[in-house]
Amino acid sequence: MNIISKVDKTGIPAAEIEAMRPAAGEALDRLWSGNEPMTGWVKAPVNRNQEELDKIQEIAEIIKDGAELLVVIGIGGSYMGAKAAIEALPKAASGIEVRFLGNNLCTDYYWETLEEIRKKRTILCVISKSGNTMEVRTAFEVVKPLMAEKYGSEEEAAKHIIAITDEETGTLRAEANEFGYATLPVPGDIGGRYSIATPVGLLPMAVSGIDIIEFLDGARDCAESTEWDAGAADYAIVRHLMEKKGKVVEVFALCNSRLQYLGEWMKQLFGESEGKEGKGMMPTSLLYSTDLHSMGQYMQEGQQIFMETLMIVDEPAVTIEIPGGPQKGKTVEEINKAMIGGVTNAHRQADIPIAEVHVPKLDAYNFGQLIYFLETTCAITAMLNGVNPFDQPGVEAYKREMHNLLD
């Protein structure tokens, strides 16, 4: 496994971590047992559905050959993983622009996206297990008439729409069957925030030009690694122990700007999986060094209610040497590494517990490993906390109130 987690700067005694390893091993066994609901993601990179994968790649090639823009309508896990990957990874020249809609209710953003659809040859991909989520349904109903206008009729527009939805039931499945949309399945045993290695994440990634086979290979190798039983689960253990010691916020400090939207995905992953029954640290993300000039003051001298996880990419894609000034001859990455070291030293002096997650470099293979590592870490921590990692009953509260207001 290429992903390396370090917990030696958290202040947790090695004996406490060692004592928790059997419980973490039991949680990992539960994930792999096949007996826990909504754990289809655990074996998905290993037991690949080759027929489905071939179909994803075939549809992606058709889209790239015939369109300039893919608009993905989805919210939460239906778009966050794909967007995180697209923002983070290098892409082949054959890829096209991917834009997301239905992930907010901002009128101005809607208008910008509609203008892009008017100007460009567009394929629409709507992602929803049921088709009834308010944000997704709203966006789809707004865009469909524009697609019909653009392509001359509803029948022609339907040829430019793909639905990723439940294989058998739901509003969107019924509509896809009625109008003949091309379809891909949302697996019934995988929740949205764990769905990046399914058609939900793979199709937008492939259309953008990301090598999804390399991504899946990375996830597979992480899944099959024996290092989980040799300390790789220690990060999950430390996160569990930190909450027990009164830490209520985990700051994911992103030390590469290409990881910025990964931070958004991580907030959903950890927040929805762990934040229930009065448990779980609140996840938040900061971009270093940008946010050191704003939130850095609070981190250093504010209430010490958090632990910090540094997300570090060890090798940049390119090397840029500084041609003049006091740091002449050094590279930008050397300055970045010095910043990380300075943050570590300063925050340790402020008694902030620090974990590190190292990614060798940002490519599809290592990103696949990183996603699988974080999903597994999150699930293990939630199980150690005694909560179900795979439901989100609290999310329904705002939906009920929103429907009440609209009704």
N, C-alpha and C positions, 0 to 999 in steps of 0.2 A: 504494500500500500504506500503510495507516494505522499499522501497527506500526513503531516506530522503534527500532533498536538503536544503542547508542553504545559505542564501545570506546576512546575517547580517554583514559580514566583507567586503562587496563590496563598502561601502561608499555611496550607492544609498539611498537617503531618503525614508522612508517608504511611505510618501505621493506620491512620484513619482511612486512607484510600484503600490500602490492602484489605482492611476489614470489610469494605463494601464490595470488593470484587466478586465474591460469590453471588451476591444479590444482582449485580449487573449482569453476570453470566446467565443467571436464571431469566432475567428480562430478555436477553438476546435469544435464549432458547425459545422463549414464548413467541418472539417475533418470527422465528424460523419454523415453528411447529406446524403452522397451517391451521391451527385451531382458534386463533384470535381473529375476530372480524376486522375487515378493512386493512389487512396486511398483505394484499396482493402485490404491493410495490416492493416487498422484501426480495422476492424471487424473480421479479419481472426482468431485470437486466440479465439474469442467468438463464431462465427458461423463456427465451424469446419466442414470440409468435412470428415466425418468418414470413408467413403469408400476409399478416397485417403490416409488417415492416416493409415488405415489397410494395404494398398498396400505398403506404404513406409516401415512399420515395417516388412512385409513379405519379401520384397526384401532385407532389411537389414539383416534379419536372414539367408537368403540363402547365402548372401555374406560372412557373418561371419563363416558359416559352411563350405564353400568351398574354401575360399581364405585366404591368409596371408596379402595381401596388396590391398588397394583401392587407385587408382590414380585418383584424381579429376582434370580434365582439365577445367579451367575457369579463368576469370580475373574480377577484381572489385567486384561488389556485388555477382558475381557467385562463389566466394570462400571466401571472407574476413570474412563474418559473421560466417561461419562454422569453419574456422581456429581460429577465436577469441574464439569461444566456446570450441573447442577441446583443445586449449592451456590453457584455464582458469579452466576447470571443471574436477572434479574427474570422472573416468570412470569405468564401470563394467569390470570384468576380461574377459568377453566374447568378448569384443571389439577387433578389429584388427587395425593395423597401417593404417593411412590415410596420403597420401602424395599428394601435390598439384603441378600441372604443368600448363603451359599456362598463368601464372600470371607474367612472365617476359620472356625476350629473351636472357638469359644468357646461352651460350653454355655449360659452365662447369656444371651448375645446371642440364641442360638437360641430360648430360652424366651420372651424378650421379643417376638420376632417371631411366634412361634406364638400368643401371647396376642392380638396385634394381628389376626392372621388370624381367630381365633375371633370377634372382636368386629365385624369390618368385612367388607363385601362385597368380595371379593378376586379379583383375576386374578393368575395365576402366569405369569411369563415366565422360562424357563430358557434360558441362553445358553451354548453349548459347541459347538465344531466337531465333536468326536467324541462327547461325552457321557460320556467315561470319566475325566475329571479327578476325583480323589478328593474334593476339597472340594465340587465341584458335585454329584457323584453322591450324596454323603452327604446334602446339604441336600435334594435332590430326593426321595430315598427317605423322608426324615423328613416332608416336607410333603405328599406325595401322599395318604397315608391320612387326614390331617386334612382335605384338600380333599374327599375322598370322603365323609367323615363330615359335613362342612359342607353339601354339596350333595346328599347322599342316596345316591349311588352313584358307582362309578368312571366310568361312562358320562357322568353329569352333570358330574362333576369335570373330565373331559376337555374339556368345552366351555368351561372357564374356564382352560385352560392354553395358552400359546403357546410354541413352540420356535423359537429362532433358532439354526440349525445348518447343517451341510453339506447341500447340495442333493441329494446322491445317497447318500452312504455314512455309516457310523458308527452307534453304538448309539442315540444320540438320534434320528437320522433314522428308523431302523427302528421305534422306539417311537412316534414321531409318526405314522408311516404306519399302524401297527397300531391306535392308539387314536383317530386322527382329530384330533390337535391342530392348531390353526392354526399355520402356519409362515411364517417369513421366512428368507432365506438368509444364511449367513456366507460372504462371497466367498472363493473359493479362492486368490486372488492378493493377499490383504491379511492381514497378521498382526494379532494381537489388539491390540497397543499402538498400532497405526496405524488402528484400525477405528472411530473415533468417528463418522466421516462415512458410516457404513454402517448397516443396520438395528440392529446391535449397540448403537450409541449413539443413533441417531435416534429409535427407538421410545420408550425411557424418557424422553428429552428431550421429545418431543411430548406424551406422557401427562402430564408434569409441568406443561405449559403454556408451554414454550419454543417460539419461532417457528423451526422447523428450516429453513425456506426462507431466512430471513435469515442463519442460521448458515452454510448452504451457500453463499449469495451472498458472504459474507465470505471463506470458504475459497477460492472460485473467484477472487475478485479478487486475493487474495494469490498464488494459483498463477499467474495471468496477468500479474502485475506485471513490468514491465521492470526494476524496481529491484534484482532479484536480481543482475543483471550490473553494477550501478552501486554496489556496496558493501554490499548487504543481507546478503551471505554472509560479511561480515567477522567477524561474531560466531562463525560456525563456524570460520573460520580462526584467530581468537584462541584459541578453546578448544583447538584442535589444538596451537597453539604453546605454550600454557600447560602442557600435559602434557609437551611436549618440554623445557620449562624446569624441570620437577620438581614442578609443582603436582599433587597427587594427590586433592584434594577440591574439588568445586565447590559452593558454598553458594548456593542459590537463595533470596534474601531477599525474601519476599512482603510488600509494603508496603500490602496491603489484605486484611483478614481473609476476604473472600469468595473469595480465591484460595487458601485454605489447602489444600483438597483438590486443586487444580491441582498443588500441590507434590507430592502423593502420586503423581499421574499422571506428572509429570515424572521422579520418581525411577525409575519403571518404564521410561519411554521411554528415558531416557539410560542407565540402568543396564544394561538388557537389550540395548540396541543397541550400546553401546560397551565394556562390561566383559567383555572376552574376550582370550585370548592374552596375558595380562599387561598389557593396555593399558586406557586409559580412566580419566578422573577419576571418583572415587566421588561420585555426586550426593546431596545432602542438602538439606533445606529448613528455613528458619527463618521465623517470623512476626514482623515488626517492627511496633510497637516491643516487643511482648510478650517476645520472646526476647532482646532487648537487656538485659533485667534478669536474665538467666540465662547464656545462651551469649555475651552481649556481652563478658564478661570474657575468655573464651577467644579470641574473635575478635581482641580488642585486644592481648592479651599472651601468648597461647599459641603453639604451634608454627605458624609461617607456612607451612603446607603447602597452602593453598587459594587459589582465586580466588573472587570474590563477584560474583553477578549480581543486581542489584536489579530486581525485577519491580514496575513502577510504573504505577498507574492515574492518569492525569492529571486526570480530572474525576470527582468523586464524584457519586452519584445525587442527593444533596440537599445543601443548605448549612445548617450549624448554627452560629449565632453564640454566642459565650461571653458571657453577660449580666453577669458580675461578676468580681471578682478581678483579679490582675495582668495577665491577658491579655484583659481586657474589650474587646469590640468586634472581636476577631479571630475567625476561624472555626476549627472543629476541623481542617479541611483545611489551613489555614495552619500550624497546629501540626504536623500530619503532614508537610508539606513541609519545615518547619524540622528535624524529626527526620531526614528523609532527607538533607538537606544536612549536618547534624551528623555523621551516620554516615559519609557520604562523606568529609568532611574528616578525621575522626578515623582512619578506616581507611586512608586514603591516607598519613597520617603514620606509620602502622604498616607501611607498604609492602605493603598488601593490594591486589592488582590488582582493579579494579572495572569490570565491564561493566553497562550499563543496557538494559533492554527496556521500552519505553513503550507502553502501551495507552491510546488516547484516553479511552474510557469502557467500562464493563462492560455491554454489550448483546450480543445474539446475533450481530450482524454482526461486531463487533470481536473477539468471542471466537472466531468461526470463523477469522478472520485469524490470531489468536494461535496457535491449535492448529496450523494449517497451517505457520506460520512456525517453530514449535518442532519439528515433525516433520521439516521440510526441513533445518533447521539441524542436527539430530541426525544425520540420514542423511549429510549432507555431511561432518560431523566424523568419523563412523565411517569413511567411505571414505578421508578424508585420513589416518586412523590405520592404514589397511590392513586393516580388519576388516569382516566382513559385518554390516550394520546389522539384518538381518532374521531371524537365527536366534538361538537361546538354548540351546545344548547343555548349558550348566552347570545349567540349571533341572531337567534330568532327574535329576540326581544325588540330590537329596533325595527325589524321587518313588520312585526305585528302592529307597533305604534304607527309606523308609516302608512300601512294599509288602513288603519283606523282613521287617520287624518284625511287620506284621499277619499275614503268612503263617506 
